[in-house]
């Protein structure tokens, strides 16, 4: 599981579509602040955004 920053409190769990042909779907725990910056890792296709609280 990836996290935007160890010092932040995650609010969203974002699941991205993995690389083509890969079954791995990167999951990121992201805080409210970083969520607005939108992109994490090299993945730009969002499959699901789940609010944790
Ligand atoms: Zn953050």
mmCIF file of the protein (N, C-alpha, C, O) and its ligand, coordinates in Angstrom:
data_MODEL
# 
_entry.id   MODEL 
# 
loop_
_entity.id 
_entity.type 
_entity.pdbx_number_of_molecules 
1 polymer     1 
2 non-polymer 1 
# 
_entity_poly.entity_id                      1 
_entity_poly.type                           'polypeptide(L)' 
_entity_poly.nstd_linkage                   no 
_entity_poly.nstd_monomer                   no 
_entity_poly.pdbx_seq_one_letter_code       
;(UNK)(UNK)(UNK)(UNK)(UNK)(UNK)(UNK)(UNK)(UNK)(UNK)(UNK)(UNK)(UNK)(UNK)(UNK)(UNK)
(UNK)(UNK)(UNK)(UNK)(UNK)(UNK)(UNK)(UNK)(UNK)(UNK)(UNK)(UNK)(UNK)(UNK)(UNK)(UNK)
(UNK)(UNK)(UNK)(UNK)(UNK)(UNK)(UNK)(UNK)(UNK)(UNK)(UNK)(UNK)(UNK)(UNK)(UNK)(UNK)
(UNK)(UNK)(UNK)(UNK)(UNK)
;
_entity_poly.pdbx_seq_one_letter_code_can   XXXXXXXXXXXXXXXXXXXXXXXXXXXXXXXXXXXXXXXXXXXXXXXXXXXXX 
_entity_poly.pdbx_strand_id                 A 
# 
loop_
_entity_poly_seq.entity_id 
_entity_poly_seq.num 
_entity_poly_seq.mon_id 
_entity_poly_seq.hetero 
1 1  UNK n 
1 2  UNK n 
1 3  UNK n 
1 4  UNK n 
1 5  UNK n 
1 6  UNK n 
1 7  UNK n 
1 8  UNK n 
1 9  UNK n 
1 10 UNK n 
1 11 UNK n 
1 12 UNK n 
1 13 UNK n 
1 14 UNK n 
1 15 UNK n 
1 16 UNK n 
1 17 UNK n 
1 18 UNK n 
1 19 UNK n 
1 20 UNK n 
1 21 UNK n 
1 22 UNK n 
1 23 UNK n 
1 24 UNK n 
1 25 UNK n 
1 26 UNK n 
1 27 UNK n 
1 28 UNK n 
1 29 UNK n 
1 30 UNK n 
1 31 UNK n 
1 32 UNK n 
1 33 UNK n 
1 34 UNK n 
1 35 UNK n 
1 36 UNK n 
1 37 UNK n 
1 38 UNK n 
1 39 UNK n 
1 40 UNK n 
1 41 UNK n 
1 42 UNK n 
1 43 UNK n 
1 44 UNK n 
1 45 UNK n 
1 46 UNK n 
1 47 UNK n 
1 48 UNK n 
1 49 UNK n 
1 50 UNK n 
1 51 UNK n 
1 52 UNK n 
1 53 UNK n 
# 
loop_
_struct_asym.id 
_struct_asym.entity_id 
A 1 
B 2 
# 
loop_
_chem_comp.id 
_chem_comp.type 
_chem_comp.mon_nstd_flag 
UNK 'L-peptide linking' . 
ZN  non-polymer         . 
# 
_pdbx_entity_nonpoly.entity_id   2 
_pdbx_entity_nonpoly.name        ? 
_pdbx_entity_nonpoly.comp_id     ZN 
# 
_pdbx_nonpoly_scheme.asym_id         B 
_pdbx_nonpoly_scheme.entity_id       2 
_pdbx_nonpoly_scheme.mon_id          ZN 
_pdbx_nonpoly_scheme.ndb_seq_num     1 
_pdbx_nonpoly_scheme.pdb_seq_num     101 
_pdbx_nonpoly_scheme.auth_seq_num    101 
_pdbx_nonpoly_scheme.pdb_mon_id      ZN 
_pdbx_nonpoly_scheme.auth_mon_id     ZN 
_pdbx_nonpoly_scheme.pdb_strand_id   A 
_pdbx_nonpoly_scheme.pdb_ins_code    . 
# 
loop_
_atom_site.group_PDB 
_atom_site.id 
_atom_site.type_symbol 
_atom_site.label_atom_id 
_atom_site.label_alt_id 
_atom_site.label_comp_id 
_atom_site.label_asym_id 
_atom_site.label_entity_id 
_atom_site.label_seq_id 
_atom_site.pdbx_PDB_ins_code 
_atom_site.Cartn_x 
_atom_site.Cartn_y 
_atom_site.Cartn_z 
_atom_site.occupancy 
_atom_site.B_iso_or_equiv 
_atom_site.pdbx_formal_charge 
_atom_site.auth_seq_id 
_atom_site.auth_comp_id 
_atom_site.auth_asym_id 
_atom_site.auth_atom_id 
_atom_site.pdbx_PDB_model_num 
ATOM   1   N  N  . UNK A 1 1  ? 0.844   -1.201 0.000   1.00 0.00 ? 1   UNK A N  1 
ATOM   2   C  CA . UNK A 1 1  ? 0.000   0.000  0.000   1.00 0.00 ? 1   UNK A CA 1 
ATOM   3   C  C  . UNK A 1 1  ? 0.872   1.241  0.000   1.00 0.00 ? 1   UNK A C  1 
ATOM   4   O  O  . UNK A 1 1  ? 1.793   1.361  0.809   1.00 0.00 ? 1   UNK A O  1 
ATOM   5   N  N  . UNK A 1 2  ? 0.589   2.153  -0.894  1.00 0.00 ? 2   UNK A N  1 
ATOM   6   C  CA . UNK A 1 2  ? 1.331   3.407  -0.961  1.00 0.00 ? 2   UNK A CA 1 
ATOM   7   C  C  . UNK A 1 2  ? 0.596   4.476  -0.168  1.00 0.00 ? 2   UNK A C  1 
ATOM   8   O  O  . UNK A 1 2  ? -0.625  4.427  -0.021  1.00 0.00 ? 2   UNK A O  1 
ATOM   9   N  N  . UNK A 1 3  ? 1.339   5.424  0.332   1.00 0.00 ? 3   UNK A N  1 
ATOM   10  C  CA . UNK A 1 3  ? 0.735   6.523  1.080   1.00 0.00 ? 3   UNK A CA 1 
ATOM   11  C  C  . UNK A 1 3  ? 1.375   7.835  0.613   1.00 0.00 ? 3   UNK A C  1 
ATOM   12  O  O  . UNK A 1 3  ? 2.570   7.883  0.324   1.00 0.00 ? 3   UNK A O  1 
ATOM   13  N  N  . UNK A 1 4  ? 0.568   8.890  0.544   1.00 0.00 ? 4   UNK A N  1 
ATOM   14  C  CA . UNK A 1 4  ? 1.083   10.156 0.003   1.00 0.00 ? 4   UNK A CA 1 
ATOM   15  C  C  . UNK A 1 4  ? 2.261   10.650 0.826   1.00 0.00 ? 4   UNK A C  1 
ATOM   16  O  O  . UNK A 1 4  ? 3.262   11.113 0.280   1.00 0.00 ? 4   UNK A O  1 
ATOM   17  N  N  . UNK A 1 5  ? 2.132   10.547 2.155   1.00 0.00 ? 5   UNK A N  1 
ATOM   18  C  CA . UNK A 1 5  ? 3.244   10.881 3.039   1.00 0.00 ? 5   UNK A CA 1 
ATOM   19  C  C  . UNK A 1 5  ? 2.997   10.235 4.396   1.00 0.00 ? 5   UNK A C  1 
ATOM   20  O  O  . UNK A 1 5  ? 1.867   10.224 4.885   1.00 0.00 ? 5   UNK A O  1 
ATOM   21  N  N  . UNK A 1 6  ? 4.037   9.705  4.998   1.00 0.00 ? 6   UNK A N  1 
ATOM   22  C  CA . UNK A 1 6  ? 3.915   9.069  6.309   1.00 0.00 ? 6   UNK A CA 1 
ATOM   23  C  C  . UNK A 1 6  ? 3.371   10.054 7.349   1.00 0.00 ? 6   UNK A C  1 
ATOM   24  O  O  . UNK A 1 6  ? 2.753   9.658  8.338   1.00 0.00 ? 6   UNK A O  1 
ATOM   25  N  N  . UNK A 1 7  ? 3.614   11.343 7.103   1.00 0.00 ? 7   UNK A N  1 
ATOM   26  C  CA . UNK A 1 7  ? 3.227   12.363 8.076   1.00 0.00 ? 7   UNK A CA 1 
ATOM   27  C  C  . UNK A 1 7  ? 1.777   12.818 7.914   1.00 0.00 ? 7   UNK A C  1 
ATOM   28  O  O  . UNK A 1 7  ? 1.262   13.574 8.739   1.00 0.00 ? 7   UNK A O  1 
ATOM   29  N  N  . UNK A 1 8  ? 1.131   12.360 6.861   1.00 0.00 ? 8   UNK A N  1 
ATOM   30  C  CA . UNK A 1 8  ? -0.236  12.794 6.586   1.00 0.00 ? 8   UNK A CA 1 
ATOM   31  C  C  . UNK A 1 8  ? -1.259  11.761 7.049   1.00 0.00 ? 8   UNK A C  1 
ATOM   32  O  O  . UNK A 1 8  ? -0.946  10.583 7.221   1.00 0.00 ? 8   UNK A O  1 
ATOM   33  N  N  . UNK A 1 9  ? -2.487  12.233 7.246   1.00 0.00 ? 9   UNK A N  1 
ATOM   34  C  CA . UNK A 1 9  ? -3.580  11.335 7.606   1.00 0.00 ? 9   UNK A CA 1 
ATOM   35  C  C  . UNK A 1 9  ? -4.426  11.049 6.373   1.00 0.00 ? 9   UNK A C  1 
ATOM   36  O  O  . UNK A 1 9  ? -5.094  11.946 5.857   1.00 0.00 ? 9   UNK A O  1 
ATOM   37  N  N  . UNK A 1 10 ? -4.403  9.827  5.903   1.00 0.00 ? 10  UNK A N  1 
ATOM   38  C  CA . UNK A 1 10 ? -5.136  9.502  4.677   1.00 0.00 ? 10  UNK A CA 1 
ATOM   39  C  C  . UNK A 1 10 ? -6.642  9.610  4.858   1.00 0.00 ? 10  UNK A C  1 
ATOM   40  O  O  . UNK A 1 10 ? -7.188  9.212  5.888   1.00 0.00 ? 10  UNK A O  1 
ATOM   41  N  N  . UNK A 1 11 ? -7.296  10.146 3.859   1.00 0.00 ? 11  UNK A N  1 
ATOM   42  C  CA . UNK A 1 11 ? -8.751  10.274 3.873   1.00 0.00 ? 11  UNK A CA 1 
ATOM   43  C  C  . UNK A 1 11 ? -9.361  9.451  2.736   1.00 0.00 ? 11  UNK A C  1 
ATOM   44  O  O  . UNK A 1 11 ? -10.498 8.989  2.827   1.00 0.00 ? 11  UNK A O  1 
ATOM   45  N  N  . UNK A 1 12 ? -8.599  9.282  1.688   1.00 0.00 ? 12  UNK A N  1 
ATOM   46  C  CA . UNK A 1 12 ? -9.104  8.543  0.531   1.00 0.00 ? 12  UNK A CA 1 
ATOM   47  C  C  . UNK A 1 12 ? -8.229  7.344  0.223   1.00 0.00 ? 12  UNK A C  1 
ATOM   48  O  O  . UNK A 1 12 ? -7.013  7.375  0.413   1.00 0.00 ? 12  UNK A O  1 
ATOM   49  N  N  . UNK A 1 13 ? -8.861  6.299  -0.251  1.00 0.00 ? 13  UNK A N  1 
ATOM   50  C  CA . UNK A 1 13 ? -8.114  5.190  -0.839  1.00 0.00 ? 13  UNK A CA 1 
ATOM   51  C  C  . UNK A 1 13 ? -8.424  5.195  -2.326  1.00 0.00 ? 13  UNK A C  1 
ATOM   52  O  O  . UNK A 1 13 ? -9.560  4.983  -2.750  1.00 0.00 ? 13  UNK A O  1 
ATOM   53  N  N  . UNK A 1 14 ? -7.385  5.442  -3.099  1.00 0.00 ? 14  UNK A N  1 
ATOM   54  C  CA . UNK A 1 14 ? -7.568  5.549  -4.544  1.00 0.00 ? 14  UNK A CA 1 
ATOM   55  C  C  . UNK A 1 14 ? -6.956  4.323  -5.218  1.00 0.00 ? 14  UNK A C  1 
ATOM   56  O  O  . UNK A 1 14 ? -5.802  3.966  -4.979  1.00 0.00 ? 14  UNK A O  1 
ATOM   57  N  N  . UNK A 1 15 ? -7.755  3.698  -6.057  1.00 0.00 ? 15  UNK A N  1 
ATOM   58  C  CA . UNK A 1 15 ? -7.266  2.554  -6.813  1.00 0.00 ? 15  UNK A CA 1 
ATOM   59  C  C  . UNK A 1 15 ? -7.070  2.972  -8.260  1.00 0.00 ? 15  UNK A C  1 
ATOM   60  O  O  . UNK A 1 15 ? -7.982  3.482  -8.910  1.00 0.00 ? 15  UNK A O  1 
ATOM   61  N  N  . UNK A 1 16 ? -5.870  2.747  -8.742  1.00 0.00 ? 16  UNK A N  1 
ATOM   62  C  CA . UNK A 1 16 ? -5.552  3.104  -10.123 1.00 0.00 ? 16  UNK A CA 1 
ATOM   63  C  C  . UNK A 1 16 ? -5.512  1.868  -10.997 1.00 0.00 ? 16  UNK A C  1 
ATOM   64  O  O  . UNK A 1 16 ? -5.227  0.760  -10.541 1.00 0.00 ? 16  UNK A O  1 
ATOM   65  N  N  . UNK A 1 17 ? -5.802  2.088  -12.242 1.00 0.00 ? 17  UNK A N  1 
ATOM   66  C  CA . UNK A 1 17 ? -5.636  1.030  -13.218 1.00 0.00 ? 17  UNK A CA 1 
ATOM   67  C  C  . UNK A 1 17 ? -4.138  0.772  -13.380 1.00 0.00 ? 17  UNK A C  1 
ATOM   68  O  O  . UNK A 1 17 ? -3.354  1.706  -13.548 1.00 0.00 ? 17  UNK A O  1 
ATOM   69  N  N  . UNK A 1 18 ? -3.759  -0.475 -13.328 1.00 0.00 ? 18  UNK A N  1 
ATOM   70  C  CA . UNK A 1 18 ? -2.331  -0.808 -13.436 1.00 0.00 ? 18  UNK A CA 1 
ATOM   71  C  C  . UNK A 1 18 ? -1.829  -0.706 -14.863 1.00 0.00 ? 18  UNK A C  1 
ATOM   72  O  O  . UNK A 1 18 ? -2.563  -0.336 -15.779 1.00 0.00 ? 18  UNK A O  1 
ATOM   73  N  N  . UNK A 1 19 ? -0.587  -1.036 -15.024 1.00 0.00 ? 19  UNK A N  1 
ATOM   74  C  CA . UNK A 1 19 ? 0.020   -1.020 -16.356 1.00 0.00 ? 19  UNK A CA 1 
ATOM   75  C  C  . UNK A 1 19 ? -0.719  -2.003 -17.260 1.00 0.00 ? 19  UNK A C  1 
ATOM   76  O  O  . UNK A 1 19 ? -1.279  -2.993 -16.791 1.00 0.00 ? 19  UNK A O  1 
ATOM   77  N  N  . UNK A 1 20 ? -0.712  -1.727 -18.515 1.00 0.00 ? 20  UNK A N  1 
ATOM   78  C  CA . UNK A 1 20 ? -1.398  -2.573 -19.487 1.00 0.00 ? 20  UNK A CA 1 
ATOM   79  C  C  . UNK A 1 20 ? -0.893  -4.015 -19.386 1.00 0.00 ? 20  UNK A C  1 
ATOM   80  O  O  . UNK A 1 20 ? 0.312   -4.266 -19.369 1.00 0.00 ? 20  UNK A O  1 
ATOM   81  N  N  . UNK A 1 21 ? -1.835  -4.949 -19.319 1.00 0.00 ? 21  UNK A N  1 
ATOM   82  C  CA . UNK A 1 21 ? -1.456  -6.359 -19.252 1.00 0.00 ? 21  UNK A CA 1 
ATOM   83  C  C  . UNK A 1 21 ? -1.107  -6.817 -17.854 1.00 0.00 ? 21  UNK A C  1 
ATOM   84  O  O  . UNK A 1 21 ? -0.816  -7.994 -17.641 1.00 0.00 ? 21  UNK A O  1 
ATOM   85  N  N  . UNK A 1 22 ? -1.133  -5.900 -16.895 1.00 0.00 ? 22  UNK A N  1 
ATOM   86  C  CA . UNK A 1 22 ? -0.803  -6.260 -15.520 1.00 0.00 ? 22  UNK A CA 1 
ATOM   87  C  C  . UNK A 1 22 ? -2.065  -6.340 -14.673 1.00 0.00 ? 22  UNK A C  1 
ATOM   88  O  O  . UNK A 1 22 ? -2.976  -5.526 -14.823 1.00 0.00 ? 22  UNK A O  1 
ATOM   89  N  N  . UNK A 1 23 ? -2.114  -7.319 -13.788 1.00 0.00 ? 23  UNK A N  1 
ATOM   90  C  CA . UNK A 1 23 ? -3.278  -7.447 -12.904 1.00 0.00 ? 23  UNK A CA 1 
ATOM   91  C  C  . UNK A 1 23 ? -3.111  -6.589 -11.655 1.00 0.00 ? 23  UNK A C  1 
ATOM   92  O  O  . UNK A 1 23 ? -4.065  -6.379 -10.905 1.00 0.00 ? 23  UNK A O  1 
ATOM   93  N  N  . UNK A 1 24 ? -1.909  -6.101 -11.441 1.00 0.00 ? 24  UNK A N  1 
ATOM   94  C  CA . UNK A 1 24 ? -1.633  -5.281 -10.264 1.00 0.00 ? 24  UNK A CA 1 
ATOM   95  C  C  . UNK A 1 24 ? -2.310  -3.926 -10.389 1.00 0.00 ? 24  UNK A C  1 
ATOM   96  O  O  . UNK A 1 24 ? -2.087  -3.193 -11.353 1.00 0.00 ? 24  UNK A O  1 
ATOM   97  N  N  . UNK A 1 25 ? -3.137  -3.604 -9.407  1.00 0.00 ? 25  UNK A N  1 
ATOM   98  C  CA . UNK A 1 25 ? -3.799  -2.303 -9.386  1.00 0.00 ? 25  UNK A CA 1 
ATOM   99  C  C  . UNK A 1 25 ? -3.264  -1.516 -8.191  1.00 0.00 ? 25  UNK A C  1 
ATOM   100 O  O  . UNK A 1 25 ? -3.568  -1.832 -7.041  1.00 0.00 ? 25  UNK A O  1 
ATOM   101 N  N  . UNK A 1 26 ? -2.473  -0.498 -8.473  1.00 0.00 ? 26  UNK A N  1 
ATOM   102 C  CA . UNK A 1 26 ? -1.855  0.272  -7.388  1.00 0.00 ? 26  UNK A CA 1 
ATOM   103 C  C  . UNK A 1 26 ? -2.908  0.954  -6.524  1.00 0.00 ? 26  UNK A C  1 
ATOM   104 O  O  . UNK A 1 26 ? -3.839  1.577  -7.036  1.00 0.00 ? 26  UNK A O  1 
ATOM   105 N  N  . UNK A 1 27 ? -2.753  0.829  -5.222  1.00 0.00 ? 27  UNK A N  1 
ATOM   106 C  CA . UNK A 1 27 ? -3.654  1.495  -4.287  1.00 0.00 ? 27  UNK A CA 1 
ATOM   107 C  C  . UNK A 1 27 ? -2.878  2.541  -3.502  1.00 0.00 ? 27  UNK A C  1 
ATOM   108 O  O  . UNK A 1 27 ? -1.773  2.285  -3.024  1.00 0.00 ? 27  UNK A O  1 
ATOM   109 N  N  . UNK A 1 28 ? -3.463  3.705  -3.378  1.00 0.00 ? 28  UNK A N  1 
ATOM   110 C  CA . UNK A 1 28 ? -2.818  4.800  -2.663  1.00 0.00 ? 28  UNK A CA 1 
ATOM   111 C  C  . UNK A 1 28 ? -3.724  5.320  -1.568  1.00 0.00 ? 28  UNK A C  1 
ATOM   112 O  O  . UNK A 1 28 ? -4.914  5.550  -1.784  1.00 0.00 ? 28  UNK A O  1 
ATOM   113 N  N  . UNK A 1 29 ? -3.151  5.504  -0.396  1.00 0.00 ? 29  UNK A N  1 
ATOM   114 C  CA . UNK A 1 29 ? -3.848  6.200  0.683   1.00 0.00 ? 29  UNK A CA 1 
ATOM   115 C  C  . UNK A 1 29 ? -3.421  7.652  0.615   1.00 0.00 ? 29  UNK A C  1 
ATOM   116 O  O  . UNK A 1 29 ? -2.234  7.974  0.679   1.00 0.00 ? 29  UNK A O  1 
ATOM   117 N  N  . UNK A 1 30 ? -4.413  8.525  0.485   1.00 0.00 ? 30  UNK A N  1 
ATOM   118 C  CA . UNK A 1 30 ? -4.110  9.918  0.187   1.00 0.00 ? 30  UNK A CA 1 
ATOM   119 C  C  . UNK A 1 30 ? -4.888  10.841 1.123   1.00 0.00 ? 30  UNK A C  1 
ATOM   120 O  O  . UNK A 1 30 ? -6.066  10.607 1.393   1.00 0.00 ? 30  UNK A O  1 
ATOM   121 N  N  . UNK A 1 31 ? -4.237  11.875 1.608   1.00 0.00 ? 31  UNK A N  1 
ATOM   122 C  CA . UNK A 1 31 ? -4.914  12.828 2.477   1.00 0.00 ? 31  UNK A CA 1 
ATOM   123 C  C  . UNK A 1 31 ? -5.693  13.858 1.647   1.00 0.00 ? 31  UNK A C  1 
ATOM   124 O  O  . UNK A 1 31 ? -5.529  13.943 0.430   1.00 0.00 ? 31  UNK A O  1 
ATOM   125 N  N  . UNK A 1 32 ? -6.525  14.623 2.316   1.00 0.00 ? 32  UNK A N  1 
ATOM   126 C  CA . UNK A 1 32 ? -7.375  15.619 1.661   1.00 0.00 ? 32  UNK A CA 1 
ATOM   127 C  C  . UNK A 1 32 ? -6.542  16.584 0.808   1.00 0.00 ? 32  UNK A C  1 
ATOM   128 O  O  . UNK A 1 32 ? -6.894  16.898 -0.329  1.00 0.00 ? 32  UNK A O  1 
ATOM   129 N  N  . UNK A 1 33 ? -5.454  17.035 1.379   1.00 0.00 ? 33  UNK A N  1 
ATOM   130 C  CA . UNK A 1 33 ? -4.574  17.996 0.734   1.00 0.00 ? 33  UNK A CA 1 
ATOM   131 C  C  . UNK A 1 33 ? -3.938  17.454 -0.555  1.00 0.00 ? 33  UNK A C  1 
ATOM   132 O  O  . UNK A 1 33 ? -4.007  18.080 -1.613  1.00 0.00 ? 33  UNK A O  1 
ATOM   133 N  N  . UNK A 1 34 ? -3.335  16.309 -0.437  1.00 0.00 ? 34  UNK A N  1 
ATOM   134 C  CA . UNK A 1 34 ? -2.643  15.718 -1.581  1.00 0.00 ? 34  UNK A CA 1 
ATOM   135 C  C  . UNK A 1 34 ? -3.632  15.243 -2.643  1.00 0.00 ? 34  UNK A C  1 
ATOM   136 O  O  . UNK A 1 34 ? -3.312  15.179 -3.830  1.00 0.00 ? 34  UNK A O  1 
ATOM   137 N  N  . UNK A 1 35 ? -4.823  14.916 -2.194  1.00 0.00 ? 35  UNK A N  1 
ATOM   138 C  CA . UNK A 1 35 ? -5.848  14.450 -3.120  1.00 0.00 ? 35  UNK A CA 1 
ATOM   139 C  C  . UNK A 1 35 ? -6.107  15.488 -4.204  1.00 0.00 ? 35  UNK A C  1 
ATOM   140 O  O  . UNK A 1 35 ? -6.386  15.146 -5.353  1.00 0.00 ? 35  UNK A O  1 
ATOM   141 N  N  . UNK A 1 36 ? -6.010  16.758 -3.825  1.00 0.00 ? 36  UNK A N  1 
ATOM   142 C  CA . UNK A 1 36 ? -6.256  17.839 -4.775  1.00 0.00 ? 36  UNK A CA 1 
ATOM   143 C  C  . UNK A 1 36 ? -5.161  17.935 -5.827  1.00 0.00 ? 36  UNK A C  1 
ATOM   144 O  O  . UNK A 1 36 ? -5.363  18.498 -6.904  1.00 0.00 ? 36  UNK A O  1 
ATOM   145 N  N  . UNK A 1 37 ? -4.008  17.382 -5.503  1.00 0.00 ? 37  UNK A N  1 
ATOM   146 C  CA . UNK A 1 37 ? -2.913  17.380 -6.480  1.00 0.00 ? 37  UNK A CA 1 
ATOM   147 C  C  . UNK A 1 37 ? -3.116  16.286 -7.517  1.00 0.00 ? 37  UNK A C  1 
ATOM   148 O  O  . UNK A 1 37 ? -2.453  16.252 -8.554  1.00 0.00 ? 37  UNK A O  1 
ATOM   149 N  N  . UNK A 1 38 ? -4.036  15.405 -7.214  1.00 0.00 ? 38  UNK A N  1 
ATOM   150 C  CA . UNK A 1 38 ? -4.570  14.474 -8.203  1.00 0.00 ? 38  UNK A CA 1 
ATOM   151 C  C  . UNK A 1 38 ? -3.751  13.233 -8.536  1.00 0.00 ? 38  UNK A C  1 
ATOM   152 O  O  . UNK A 1 38 ? -4.274  12.126 -8.401  1.00 0.00 ? 38  UNK A O  1 
ATOM   153 N  N  . UNK A 1 39 ? -2.517  13.353 -8.956  1.00 0.00 ? 39  UNK A N  1 
ATOM   154 C  CA . UNK A 1 39 ? -1.825  12.178 -9.477  1.00 0.00 ? 39  UNK A CA 1 
ATOM   155 C  C  . UNK A 1 39 ? -0.800  11.596 -8.515  1.00 0.00 ? 39  UNK A C  1 
ATOM   156 O  O  . UNK A 1 39 ? -0.037  12.319 -7.873  1.00 0.00 ? 39  UNK A O  1 
ATOM   157 N  N  . UNK A 1 40 ? -0.804  10.305 -8.436  1.00 0.00 ? 40  UNK A N  1 
ATOM   158 C  CA . UNK A 1 40 ? 0.207   9.606  -7.643  1.00 0.00 ? 40  UNK A CA 1 
ATOM   159 C  C  . UNK A 1 40 ? 0.819   8.516  -8.478  1.00 0.00 ? 40  UNK A C  1 
ATOM   160 O  O  . UNK A 1 40 ? 0.143   7.871  -9.280  1.00 0.00 ? 40  UNK A O  1 
ATOM   161 N  N  . UNK A 1 41 ? 2.076   8.320  -8.287  1.00 0.00 ? 41  UNK A N  1 
ATOM   162 C  CA . UNK A 1 41 ? 2.772   7.325  -9.081  1.00 0.00 ? 41  UNK A CA 1 
ATOM   163 C  C  . UNK A 1 41 ? 2.700   7.709  -10.549 1.00 0.00 ? 41  UNK A C  1 
ATOM   164 O  O  . UNK A 1 41 ? 2.557   8.886  -10.879 1.00 0.00 ? 41  UNK A O  1 
ATOM   165 N  N  . UNK A 1 42 ? 2.794   6.747  -11.408 1.00 0.00 ? 42  UNK A N  1 
ATOM   166 C  CA . UNK A 1 42 ? 2.805   7.021  -12.841 1.00 0.00 ? 42  UNK A CA 1 
ATOM   167 C  C  . UNK A 1 42 ? 1.443   6.713  -13.444 1.00 0.00 ? 42  UNK A C  1 
ATOM   168 O  O  . UNK A 1 42 ? 1.306   6.587  -14.660 1.00 0.00 ? 42  UNK A O  1 
ATOM   169 N  N  . UNK A 1 43 ? 0.435   6.592  -12.581 1.00 0.00 ? 43  UNK A N  1 
ATOM   170 C  CA . UNK A 1 43 ? -0.849  6.089  -13.060 1.00 0.00 ? 43  UNK A CA 1 
ATOM   171 C  C  . UNK A 1 43 ? -1.881  7.203  -13.086 1.00 0.00 ? 43  UNK A C  1 
ATOM   172 O  O  . UNK A 1 43 ? -2.063  7.926  -12.106 1.00 0.00 ? 43  UNK A O  1 
ATOM   173 N  N  . UNK A 1 44 ? -2.543  7.328  -14.203 1.00 0.00 ? 44  UNK A N  1 
ATOM   174 C  CA . UNK A 1 44 ? -3.488  8.434  -14.298 1.00 0.00 ? 44  UNK A CA 1 
ATOM   175 C  C  . UNK A 1 44 ? -4.928  7.965  -14.468 1.00 0.00 ? 44  UNK A C  1 
ATOM   176 O  O  . UNK A 1 44 ? -5.837  8.793  -14.530 1.00 0.00 ? 44  UNK A O  1 
ATOM   177 N  N  . UNK A 1 45 ? -5.152  6.682  -14.544 1.00 0.00 ? 45  UNK A N  1 
ATOM   178 C  CA . UNK A 1 45 ? -6.516  6.205  -14.697 1.00 0.00 ? 45  UNK A CA 1 
ATOM   179 C  C  . UNK A 1 45 ? -7.034  5.726  -13.347 1.00 0.00 ? 45  UNK A C  1 
ATOM   180 O  O  . UNK A 1 45 ? -6.578  4.716  -12.809 1.00 0.00 ? 45  UNK A O  1 
ATOM   181 N  N  . UNK A 1 46 ? -7.994  6.471  -12.815 1.00 0.00 ? 46  UNK A N  1 
ATOM   182 C  CA . UNK A 1 46 ? -8.549  6.136  -11.510 1.00 0.00 ? 46  UNK A CA 1 
ATOM   183 C  C  . UNK A 1 46 ? -9.723  5.170  -11.679 1.00 0.00 ? 46  UNK A C  1 
ATOM   184 O  O  . UNK A 1 46 ? -10.677 5.452  -12.404 1.00 0.00 ? 46  UNK A O  1 
ATOM   185 N  N  . UNK A 1 47 ? -9.635  4.045  -11.010 1.00 0.00 ? 47  UNK A N  1 
ATOM   186 C  CA . UNK A 1 47 ? -10.731 3.075  -11.065 1.00 0.00 ? 47  UNK A CA 1 
ATOM   187 C  C  . UNK A 1 47 ? -11.746 3.343  -9.963  1.00 0.00 ? 47  UNK A C  1 
ATOM   188 O  O  . UNK A 1 47 ? -12.952 3.203  -10.162 1.00 0.00 ? 47  UNK A O  1 
ATOM   189 N  N  . UNK A 1 48 ? -11.239 3.726  -8.807  1.00 0.00 ? 48  UNK A N  1 
ATOM   190 C  CA . UNK A 1 48 ? -12.127 3.855  -7.659  1.00 0.00 ? 48  UNK A CA 1 
ATOM   191 C  C  . UNK A 1 48 ? -11.537 4.807  -6.624  1.00 0.00 ? 48  UNK A C  1 
ATOM   192 O  O  . UNK A 1 48 ? -10.335 4.792  -6.361  1.00 0.00 ? 48  UNK A O  1 
ATOM   193 N  N  . UNK A 1 49 ? -12.403 5.632  -6.044  1.00 0.00 ? 49  UNK A N  1 
ATOM   194 C  CA . UNK A 1 49 ? -11.987 6.471  -4.911  1.00 0.00 ? 49  UNK A CA 1 
ATOM   195 C  C  . UNK A 1 49 ? -12.910 6.172  -3.750  1.00 0.00 ? 49  UNK A C  1 
ATOM   196 O  O  . UNK A 1 49 ? -14.126 6.338  -3.846  1.00 0.00 ? 49  UNK A O  1 
ATOM   197 N  N  . UNK A 1 50 ? -12.328 5.737  -2.669  1.00 0.00 ? 50  UNK A N  1 
ATOM   198 C  CA . UNK A 1 50 ? -13.108 5.351  -1.509  1.00 0.00 ? 50  UNK A CA 1 
ATOM   199 C  C  . UNK A 1 50 ? -12.778 6.304  -0.371  1.00 0.00 ? 50  UNK A C  1 
ATOM   200 O  O  . UNK A 1 50 ? -11.609 6.520  -0.050  1.00 0.00 ? 50  UNK A O  1 
ATOM   201 N  N  . UNK A 1 51 ? -13.822 6.879  0.243   1.00 0.00 ? 51  UNK A N  1 
ATOM   202 C  CA . UNK A 1 51 ? -13.573 7.763  1.382   1.00 0.00 ? 51  UNK A CA 1 
ATOM   203 C  C  . UNK A 1 51 ? -13.478 6.908  2.632   1.00 0.00 ? 51  UNK A C  1 
ATOM   204 O  O  . UNK A 1 51 ? -14.330 6.053  2.872   1.00 0.00 ? 51  UNK A O  1 
ATOM   205 N  N  . UNK A 1 52 ? -12.447 7.135  3.428   1.00 0.00 ? 52  UNK A N  1 
ATOM   206 C  CA . UNK A 1 52 ? -12.195 6.268  4.578   1.00 0.00 ? 52  UNK A CA 1 
ATOM   207 C  C  . UNK A 1 52 ? -12.984 6.665  5.810   1.00 0.00 ? 52  UNK A C  1 
ATOM   208 O  O  . UNK A 1 52 ? -13.254 5.833  6.676   1.00 0.00 ? 52  UNK A O  1 
ATOM   209 N  N  . UNK A 1 53 ? -13.355 7.938  5.892   1.00 0.00 ? 53  UNK A N  1 
ATOM   210 C  CA . UNK A 1 53 ? -14.084 8.390  7.080   1.00 0.00 ? 53  UNK A CA 1 
ATOM   211 C  C  . UNK A 1 53 ? -15.432 8.965  6.709   1.00 0.00 ? 53  UNK A C  1 
ATOM   212 O  O  . UNK A 1 53 ? -16.182 9.395  7.585   1.00 0.00 ? 53  UNK A O  1 
HETATM 213 ZN ZN . ZN  B 2 .  ? -0.826  13.906 1.870   1.00 0.00 ? 101 ZN  A ZN 1 
# 
